[in-house]
Amino acid sequence: MLTCTKQQRPVRTAFLIFTLVAISSFLFIENHVAIFSWTDDDDNNQDDDVNVISLSNNNNGTFQLFNPLQQQQQLQQQNEQPQRRQLKVLDEATQIKQMRSYLGGLYPPVDKDMLPLYLRDTFATSEKKRVSDYMNQRDIVFFWHIPKASGSTIKNIMNFCYDLKRAEKLKPEPSMEYAREKILNMDTSSPDGLQFSFANQIVNSDKVDVIVSNYFLSGAALFTDVHYGKTFTILRHPIDLALSLFHYRRKATWERSYRKDWMTMSFTDYVSSEQYMDNWMVRQLTGTMPWITLNDSHLERAKTIMRRKIFVGVLTEMDETLRQLQWHYGWKEKTPYCAYNYLHDTPTNSNKHPGLQGGKGGKTWNLLAEKDSWDMGLYHYGLELFAMQRQRYPPGA
């Protein structure tokens, strides 16, 4: 086992992660990103084998490398409930490929509570009013982007209203150059892109103010002891999110996750099938793969991560969300009403679609509420945190 002392950790740990990930970057052929959906055929999953790595804090104060696949296998063995989903091939190499696709392939160092070490606590002390009061000026915003939850609009607001630099691959090949004003031509939304961003030390480049990623753990792995991350997200009701994402993926030909074959499938058929991926938020926060049945401990851990590390916005309360974010981060608009105009006049990548058949309380709603029960619990807990944030940053304060 490879270890280093606490005194050596800041330098050696960072170097160790960088070296191993840089080496492993040559082991990949291609990736298939699966958001809320399992890989449906072997042709879409042709990655070469890869050693997925992570850092953990053990009892003797050192940091050790371990394979998260072992953790998944232990959870699977400990879980007494029957498995809800089976892989087509239950060999280790296939599971590693699926883990990289689903979780992003990078894993952050963690503290004694097994929380990402280089993400700031949302509120470090009860005396401080804002994260901007105690954060280091070299910290970077981390937007954990939940799909179809106003992410594109928020990215434009951060860029054009708050003058924040971010990464987005706008050209065929990624590079550490700006593709347009304040947009670095790098990808932090896919496993390959995350690995390339890590190898190029994107957070240490002083070229971005914001990291945006669907992958919570892999996004957190980009941050360092020099540039901590300070995290926020925008929550959306899990059932509304699933419906929007289903219709979006049927028509978004420009997205990696485009699914032409869903055009012949109803939403009810989709959520009733094995293709539907349940409880995405809880699984992303806890690093739990879809073949593991969730229980109360997963939800409680996800709640702890959200409470400690994530400032919460709510899609149905976007004006209040932006007001709180401005206070929390100390953001200042370049132009008055810029954010308001983006929210109400020029929303980005909006997705109009049919409503849910049967409505709230109908057959499909109840089916989803049961399948996504852990995400439903986390969402309602997030609403509680959102209300607490309002008390901390009251209107007119």
N, C-alpha and C positions, 0 to 999 in steps of 0.2 A: 504494500500500500504506500502511496506517495503522499507525504505530509510535509507541512511547513509550520513553523511556530507562529504564534500571534504577532511577535515582533517583526517577523519577516513577511507576514501576510500581505500588506498593501502592495508591495512590489512583486513578490514572487508569485502570489496568487494570480494577479492580473497577467503577469508574463506567462504563467502556466496555462491559463485559459486561452490566451491569445495564440500561444504556440500550438496547443492541441487542436484548436478550431481551425487555425490556418492550415495545418497538415490535413485535417479531415476534409477541408474544402475541396481537395482534389479527388475525393472518393465519390462525389455525386455526379450522376449523369443528368437527371432532370427531376423535378418535383411536381407533385400534384397536390394543390391546396384544397383541403376539404373543410369548408365552413358549414356546419350544421348538416353535413351530408357525408356518408361513408363513400370511399372509393368503390365504384360499382363494377369496374372491370379491370382485368390485369394489365391492359394496355396503358391505363392511366397511372400506373404505379410501377415504374421501372428504375427506381433509385438503386444505386449500388449500396451494399451494406455499409453501415456507419456506426461507429462507436459514439453513442450519445453520452455526453458528459455533464456532470453537475458538481457543485461544491456543497458540502454540508459541514456543520459544526458538530463535533462530537464531544464527549464528556471530558476529555483530557485537554481541551483548549486548542486543538490543532484542526486543520481543515483537511478533509480527505476527499478524494475523487471516488465517485460511485456511478454505476449505470442505473438510470431511472427505471429501466426495464425490470430490474430486480425488485424495485419498490412496487411496481405494478403487479408483478407476480406474487409478491407477499400479500398485497391487498386482496388479490383474487383468491388466494388460498385461505385468507382469514374470513372472507365474506361467506356467510352461510347461506345467503339467498341464491337462488338459481341464476345463472347468467342470462341476461336479456338479449345478448347479441354474441354471435360467434364469428370469428374471422374465418375467411375461406380456407386459409392455411395457417395453422396454429404454431408455426415454427418461429424461433426467436428473430430471425432475419426479417420476416414479414412484419412482426410486431414492431421492430425498430423502425422500419420504413413508415408504418402507420403512425407511430409516435412523432416522427419528424414532421410528417404532413399535418398532423392535428395540433401539435404543440409548438412547432416552429424550429425545433432542433437545437436551441440554445437554452441553458438553464443557469440562473443567477446564483452567485454566492448568497448564503443565508445567514441570519443572525441566530442567537440562541433560541429564539422563538420560531425558527424556521420560516421567517419572513424575509423577502428580498433585502439584502444588506444595504444596497445602494439606492434604495427608494426612501425618501424622507417620510417620516410620520406626518400624517395630515395636519395634526395639531401637536407640535412638540411640547408645548407647555400650556397650562390653563391661563397663564397671565398674558400671553401674546395674542393679539387680535388677528393677525394675518400670517400666512406662511411667508410672505415677503418681509416680515419683521425679523425673522430668524434665519431665513435661508441664505446660503452663500451665493454671492452674485454669479458664481460660475455654475450654479445648478441649472438644469434643463427641464423644461416641461415634458411630461410623458402623458400623451393622450391615448388611453386604452380605448380603441375604437371598436365599439360593438356595432356590427353591421346593421345597416338600415336604421340608424338612430341619429340622423342629422350630421353624420360625420363629415360629409363633403362641405356642407354649409359651415360647420365649425372650423374646418381647415382654412377656408377662404376668409372667414372672420379673423382668425389669428394672423393670417398673412397680410390681408389688406387693411384691416381695421386697427390691429394692435402692432403691426410692423414686426412680426416675429418670423424668423427664418425657419424653414422646415425642409425635410427631404421628400422628394417624390420623383420617381424615375419617369422622365418625360421623353427620353431618347432611347433608342434600341438597346444601347449598352450603358450600364451604370458608370458613373465617374464622380470623382470628388470635385466637380466643377458645377457652377450654377447653370441650369438649363434656361431659367429666366430669373427675373429679379426676386431674390430671396427664396428661390426654390432650388435646392441642391439636387442634382441628378442621381439620387441614390434611392434604393428600394428597401423599406423596412416593413413591408407587408407580406413577404413570402419567405420560406425557409432559406432559399438561396440568397435572396436579398439581405436578409438578416445576417447571414454568415459573412457575406461580403462586406457589409457595413461594420460588423465586429472586427474583421481582419483589417479594415482601414481606420479603425478607431474613430468612428464618426463623432462620438460625443466629445472626444478630446481634440477635435479639429477646429473648434471655435467657429464652425460654419453653420451650425443649426442652433436654434433656440427651443425647438420642439421636436420630439420623436413621436411619430404616430404609428401604431401597430395594432392589428387585431389580436396578436399573440401577447398575452400579459407576461408570462414568464420569460419568453425569449426577448421581448422588448425590454424587460427589466434587466436582462443579462447584458445589455449594451452599456449600462451606466457603470461608473467607476468611483473610486475614492477621491478622484479629482473633480468629477462632474456627477453629482448625485442627480437622481430624477425626482420630480415632484408630480404626482399622478392625479389625473382626473378622468372621468368617463361620463357618458350620457346614457342613462338607462331608458329602456323602452319596455312596455309590457310584453312579456314573452310570447303571448298569443298573437298580438298585433305584429310583433317582430317576425315571427315565423311566417305569417301570412304575407307580409310585405316582401320578405326575402324570397319566398317561393315564386311569386309573380315576377320579381326582379330578375332572378336567375334564368327564367324562361325567355327573357327578351334581351338581356344584356350580353350581346354577342362580343363585346369588347372586353369582357371580364374573363379571367381564368376559370371562374366558377360557373360559366354559362352552361346551361343544360337544355339542349334542344329536345331531348327525349321526354322532358317533363310537359311538353306542349300537349301531349295526348293523355295526361294524367290530371285528375282533379285534386284540389288541395286536400280533401278528405281522404282520398286514396293515398296521397303522399304521406300524410301524418300517420296513416294506418300501416304503412309499409316499413320494411327494415331499412329503407334509405334514410328515414328521418332520424336525425341525431338529437337526442334529448339533452336538456340541461346544460347547454353550451357554456353559460357563464360560470356556473359552479365548477365545471370540469376544467375550464381554462385557468381559473384562479387556483385550483388545487392540484393541477397537473394530473388529472384522472382521466384515463382513456375510456372510450365508449364501451369496451367489453367488461368494464368494472361496474357493478351495480352500486349506486350511491346509497348512503345512509345518513343519519343525523350528524355524524361526525364530519362528513364532507361539507354539509351546509354550515355547521358551526365554524369550521375553519375558513370557509369562504367569507362568512360574516366578519370574522376577525381581520382578515386581509382587507376587506372593504372598509371597515371601521378605522383601521390603523393606517392604511396606505393610500386610500383612494378618496378624493373629493368627488362628491356625487352631484351630477346634473340629471334632470328629468326631461324627456322629450316633450311631454305635455305641458311643461312649465318653462319654456325656453327663455322668455324674457327674464324671469326670476333666476334661471340658471346663469345667464350671462351677467346679470347684476352681481350674483354671488361670486362668480369667477373673477370679475373685475376687482372686487374687494379682496378676495383670497390671494390672488397673484399680484395685485397692485398694477394691473394693466390700465393703460390710458389710451383712449381712442385718438387716432390721428385726426379724424373728422367727426364732428358731432352727428349722432344718429347713424353712423356707419353700420354698426352691428344690428341695430333695429331694422335698417333697410334690407340687409342681407336675410334676416329672419322672415320678414313679412313681404318684401317686394321681389326679391331675387333669390329664393331658396335654390340650392344646388342639388342636382341629381334626384329631384323629387320623383316619386314612384306611385302614380295613380293606379289603382287596381280594384277589382270587385271586392265587395264586403264578404264577411264570413257567412257561409251558408248556415242558416239556423240561428245566427246571431249569438249574443252572450247567453250562456245557459243551454244552448243547443247541443246536438250530438257531437259535432266536431269540436266545439269549445270545451265540452266536458272531457273529451278524449285527450285533447292537448293539455288541459289543466292537470290531468292525472299524469301524463307522460312527463310534463315539465314541472312537476310539483316542487322540486328543489329550487329551480330557477324562479318559480313564483314566490317561494319563501324569501329568496334573496332579494328579489325586486321589491317586495313590500318592506323588507328591512331597509333597503336603500331609500325608500320614501321616508322612513323614520329619520335616517341620517340627514336627508335633504331638509326636513323640518327643523332639525337641530342646527344645521348650518344657518338657516334663516334667523334663528334666535341669536346665533353668534354674530351674524352680520345683518342686523335688522334694517329694513328700508328706512332711508333718511338718516342713518347713523353718520 
